[in-house]
Amino acid sequence: MKYLKLKSPFKLGTLKYKHITQSIQLSLLIVLIASFFIYNRAGYQGVNILLNAIIAIVVSFIVEVLFAVTAKKFTTIKDLYFKENLLMIPLLTVLLLPLHTPIFVIIIATIVGVWIGKLVFGGYGFSIFNPAIVGVLFANLSFKSQLAMPDGIIYPLQRLKDATANLSIAGLNPHHLLLVDGGYGMAIGTASVGLLILLIVVLSIIRAIDWRISLTYLVTVFGITFVMGKFFFAQEQILTGLVIFGALFLVTDDVTSPTSRETKIVYAVIVGLLTVMIRTIGSNLEGVLFAVLLGNLITPFLNRTVKRSNLISLAKALVFAVIVIVAAGAALNAILEGRIPSELTTIMGVMI
């Protein structure tokens, strides 16, 4: 399969490249606008969402232009927009941060994502890691106090984390999460899980994202947590936090995800496993961003492991997925129930 050797989406052809990137950017705008109305209706300052988005886009534009000019690659604004997808990183950055994020943190996260996460690698299509995740994680690690939960606010994900420690459910209303009230979340983009699921279906149908990665990732997270604590436990894990958002915009990123059918399945399973491990026995509240970043790290290795796609290699990938889901679910369940030595649990918790 010749396309396994490609370095970036640019090589797939201009029409397909524009179709994918423009569809995703439009979807990001839809999620942003929907989040604005949802937060406003809930009594929060939804206008901050639009303000943060405008600031992030302007900052991203300035960084892109300055970099292109100094590198003597600048031609026109239109060419820069279509080549570098100027809305992608700033919109993702805003949607991955909470509503109360200070403006200076938005600016720093955007600069780090655009410059360090993308441009230093050669621009869109050549990044090793998802650039927006690089910027957001830098902000989360560097400005913990500024991004901490406001007084009187409890994230749905925090309630889930507390309940998960006892292998119990948090009692979150699935209808609120699915429809138009995901609660005040640690990421703006999680306001309506139902909208995100709808966009996954639409973008899969028009082939703007690969449904195999999204579906495998969601099945892995649901499957592992189902083995751990049955249906309602798994349901809350799927509908809360960045899992659905990640399945739509993060694990499906064409640049940082594998290229063949089998490697996509293996990649999604590994990212799903890491997501559940960090959420259940790790110290971090959310595991999706770290899991995707680690998945990006192994993508080059996965691309080199599959030389030819066939039914045998597909069967091996599916068997791998089933084994990981069952074994990981049983192991994590044993850890949380205290049936595995505390020393091992501590070591694993520190590692993730």
N, C-alpha and C positions, 0 to 999 in steps of 0.2 A: 504493500500500500504506500504509494509515493508520498501522500500527504503527511505521513508520519515524520518526515524529515523537515517539514516546514518550521520556520522560526516564528512566524507571527501571522495573524489573520489577514494582513495585507496580501499575502501570497495566495489567498483563497479567491481573489478576484474582487474588483472594486464594487460591483453591484451587491454581492453577498456581504461584503464588509460593511457597506453603508446600511444595508437592510438590518443587519444585526445591531450595529451601534446606535442607529437612530431609533430603532424600536425600544431598545433598553433605556435610552435617555428620555424618550417620551414616557415610558413607564415610571421612571424615577420622578418625573414632573407630576404625573397623576397621583402617585403616593404622597408627594410633598403637599399638593393642594388638598387632597383628602385629609391628610393629617392636620392641616391648618383648620379646616372646618370642624373636625372631630374635637380637637383641643379647645377651640373657641366655644363649641356647644357645651363642653364639660366645665366651662368657667375659667379656663386657663388662658394665658396670653398667647393665643395662637398666632398673632401677628409676628411674634418673635421668630416663628418658623420661616416666614417669608423674608424677614429682615436678615436672618442668618444665611439664608440661601443666596440672597443678593450679594451680601458681603463676600461669601465664599466664592461665588462666580467671578466677581470683580478681582479678587485676590488671585484666583487661579489664572484669569486672563492676563493680568499684569506679569505674573511669573512666566507664563508660557511665551508671551511676546518678548520679554527681556531675554529669556534663554535663547529663543530663535534668532533674535537680532545679534546677540553676542556670538552665537555659533555660526552666524552668516547663513542661516537657513530660512530666514523670513521672506515670504513672497507677498501674500495677501492675507487679510483677516479671514476671508472665506476659506481659503486653502488650509489655514491653520486650524480653523474650526472643524472641518471635515477630517483632517488628518489626525488631529490630536484629541478630538471629542471633548471639547472644553467644558461641557456640562457634567460629564461622567463623575469625575473625582469630587468636585465641590458638592454636588447633590448627594452623592453617597456619604460624604463626610458629615453633612448636616443631618441626614436621616439616621446615621449611626450614633449620634450624640444626643443627650437629653435636652429637653426644652430650655432648662435653666443654664445651659452652657454659656459662659461669658464670651463676649465678642472676641477678646484677644486670644482665647483658646481656639475659637473657630478659625481665626486667621493663621495661627501657628500650625494647627492640624492640617489645614489646606496647603500651606507652604511645604510642610514636610511630605505630605502625600504626593503633591505634584512634582516637586523638585527631587527629593531623595527617593521617593517611591517609583517615579516614572522617568523623568527627564534624564537623570544621570545614567540610566540604562539604555538611552537612545530614543525615548519617546514611546507613544502608545504602540503596543504590539511586541515590546521587547522586555517588559518588566519581569523580574523573577517572582516578586510578591505582588499581591493586589495592592495598588498604591493607596487607595482610600483606607484600607485596613492598617497600613503602615502609619499613616497620619493619625488615625483615631486611637490606635494602641499607644502611640507616643503621647497623645494628649491624656489618655487614661492613666498612664504610668507616671507622667510628669506633673499632672494637676489634679491629684486625687481629691484634695480638699475642695477645690472649685467645682468638681463634678459630683461630689457626694450628694446623697439624697437630701432634698430640702426638708426642713422641720415639718412634721405632720404628714409627710408623704411616705408611703411604703410601696415600693415597686411590686407588681405582681410576681416578678421573678424572685424577689427576696422572700416572699411568702412561699414560693415553690421551693426555694433552696432550703428553707427551714423545715419544710415538710419532708423533703427528700431525705434528709439526714435520718429520718425515722421510717423511711419507706412508706410514707403515708401521703394522702392527697392534700392539696392546699385548700380545696373547696372553691376554686375559681369557677366563675360562671362561663361555660364554653360559648354560650350564645353571645355574651358581651364581647368576648375575645374575637369571635368569628365575624360579627357584624360591624358595629361602628364604635365600640368602646373598649379598647384594649387596656384602658387605664393609663395613668401617668407612668410611662415606661422609661427605662434607662436608655432607650433609643426611640427617637421620634417616629421612625419608620414602622414601628410595630403597632401603631394605633388601631389598624384594622386588619386582622389576619385573613378575614374573608376576601378582602380586596386583593391581598397578596396571592392567595390561592387562585383567584380568578385570573390574575395576570400570569401566573405560572402556566395555566391552561392555554391562555391566548398566545403567549409567546412560544409555547411548545408547538402549537398548531401551525403558526407562521414560521416556525423554525428559526426563531431569533435566539432561543436557548435550547440546549440538548436535554430533552425530557428524561433521558436515561440517568444523567447525573442527579437531577433534582429528585426523581423518584427513588433511586437507590439510596440517596442520602436520607430522605424522609423515612423510608422503610427501615433503614439501619437504626436510626434514632428511635423510631417507634418500636421496632422489634426488640432491641436490647432492653429498653425500659419496660416493655410488656413482659419479658422474661423476668425482670426484676420485681415488678409490682402489679402486674395485670393491666386491664384495659384502661381504667380511669387514671391510673398513675401515668401510663404512656400518653394518654390523651392530653393531659396537662403539660407534659414535657414537650410535646409537639406544638401546642398552641400558644405557649408562653415564651417570651423572649424573642431571640433572633433566628430561631430555627427555620421558620417559613421564609422570612426575609432572606436568610442565607441561602436557602434552596432556590430562591428566585434570582438574586443578584450576585452572590458571592461564590458559591461552589461552581456555578456555571460559567464563570468568566473565561472567555475563549483564550485569553493570553496566558493565564496561569494554571489552567487545568489541562490534563492529558488529551491526547488526540485520537486514540483508537477506542473502539467500543469496549474492549476488555479493560484497558487501563482506566477508562472513565468509571467503570463499575468499582474496580479496586480502590481508586482514589476516593470515590464517594463513601465507600465503606470505611476507609481509614479515617476520613474527616468526621464521619458520623460517630465512630467509636471514640475518637478524641473528644468530641463535643460532650458525649455522655459522661466520659471519665472525668473531665474537668468539672462538669456540673455536679456530679454526685460525690466524688471523693477529693476533688481539688478545692483550693481555697478561693478561687475566683467565682464571682456571681454568675457570669455567663461564659460559656466555653466556645461559642461559635467562632469568634474572631481569631483566637489563638489556634483553634483546630484548622481553620482554613489556611492560616499562615504556615503552619507546619505541613499541611497538605501541599501547598505551593512549593515547599522546599523539596519534596520528594517527586514532584512532577517530572523533572528531567530524567530521573532514574527510571520511573515507570515507562516513559516514552521509549526508553532503550530496551525494555524487557520484552516488548511484543514486536516481532518482525512481520508476522502475517496473521491476519484475523480470520478465524474459521470457527466452526461449531465446537471443536475440541477446546480451543482456548476460551471460548465463551462459557462452555460448561465448567471449566476449571475456575473461572472468575465467579460464577454463580455459586459453586460449591464453597469457595473461599468466603463468600458473603454469608452463606448460611452458617458455616462453622464459627465465624467471628461473632455473629449476632447471638447465637445460642451460648457459646462459651463465655463471651464478655458479659452477657446478662446474668449468667449463673455466678461468675466470679465477682461481679460488682454487688450482686445481692448478698453473697457470702461475706463480703467486706463490710457492708452496712449492717449486717446482722451480727457482726463480731465473730464469725466463724473462721476468719483468717487472722493470723497473729497481728497484733497491733503494730509491731515493728514494721512489717511489710506494708501495712496500710499507711503508716506515717511516711515511709520512703516514697511510695507512689504519690501521695498527696503533695509532697514537697516537689517532686519532679514535674508535676503538672500544675 
